[in-house]
Amino acid sequence: METEYAKWVITEETPEGRRVVEAYTDAEMAAMESMTTESRGICVDLATMPEKSIIDEVALARILRVTTRTIRRMVQRHEIPPPVNLAGKSVWFAGNILSHIQTRVDRSAKDAERRYAARMRLTA
């Protein structure tokens, strides 16, 4: 049996130099490439759209793989920004949705850091 060596390598720069993070053989890469982004749970449609793309409620629901009712609930929960009415439809700019999500991610990271710091003060 012939040994197959990794040909696809993902590295990371560290203070000590580069280190291998992941390595894949041709067969493993082919298997991953055959998976659709949808089956991996990755939503690239919104991220690859031009920032000023106008998206209506139905299109956004399709992109996020949810119902239009869920889109309205996401607005109520502040998970996505509120829409603007245009020609009787609820619409968003792709860039506004992404920046709103990024703001929430940043806020969540800061909250986690704050909670960690508070916990460390309590244990010290």
N, C-alpha and C positions, 0 to 999 in steps of 0.2 A: 504494500500500500504506500502510495506516494504522499508525502507531507505537503500540504498546501500552506504557504506562508502568506501573511497579511500583506496586501499591496496598497490598501487604503488606510491611511493613518491620520488621526486627528491629534494635533499636538497643542500644548499650552505653554506659553512663555512664563517662566518662573525666575526668581532672582538667581537661582543656581543654573539656569539654562532652560532649554526646552525639555518637556517631558511628554511621553505618549499618554494621551487620555483614552483614546479608543483606537482599535485596529480591526480591520475587516478584510476577509478574503474576497476574491471576485464573486464567489457563490453567495456570500452573505450580502454583498452590495447589490447583486442582482435581485435577491429576495426582497431587500428593503425598497429598491426602486420599483418593484412590481406592485408594492402596496400603494394604494392611492392616498393622497393627503387626507381625504375624508376618513378612510379607515384608520388612520393614525391619530385622528382627533385634532388635526391641525387646520386652522382656518387662515389660509393665505389670501383669500379673495379680497378681503378688506384691506389687508396690508399692502397689496400690490396695486391697488387702485390709485389713480392720481388723487392728490389731496382734495381737489375741488370737485370730485365726482359727486353728483347728487344721487342719493339713494332713497327710494321710497320705502314705506313700511314692509311691503310684500318682499321687496328685494333684500332688505336687511334681515327679515325673518329667514329667507332662503339661505343667505350667507351664513348666519349663525345657527342654522338648522333647528329653528324653533318656530312656534306659531306666531301670528301677528298679535294674538292676545298676550303671549309671553313678552313680546317687544314692548307693549304698553305697560306691562307689569315691571319690566326692567327699567323703564323711565320712572315709574312711581317709586321704585327702590333706589333710584339714582345710580343704577349700574351703567346706564348710557345717558347721554345728555338729552334734554327735551327736544322734540322736533320743531321744525318751522313749518307752517302751513304754506303750501305753494299749489295753486290751482286746485284747492280742495283736498290735497293729499298731505300727509305728514311726511316730511323729508329731512334728511341730514346730509351734511358734507362728510365724506369719508374721513378727512383729516380731523374734524371735530370729534368724531366718535373715538378715533385712535388716541387723540390727545387726552380726552376725558378718561379713557381706560388707563393710560400711562400715568395720569395724575393720581388715580386711585391706587395704582400699584406703588407709586412713590410714597403716598401717604401711609399705605399699609406697611411698607418697609420701615418707615420712620416710627410708626406705632410699635412695631415689633422690637426695634432697637430700644425704644423708651421703656417698654415692659421688661426687656432683658436687663437694662441698666438698673431699673428699680428692684428687680429680683436680686441682682448682685449686691446692691446696697443693703438689702435685708439680710442676706446671708453673710455679709462681711462683719 
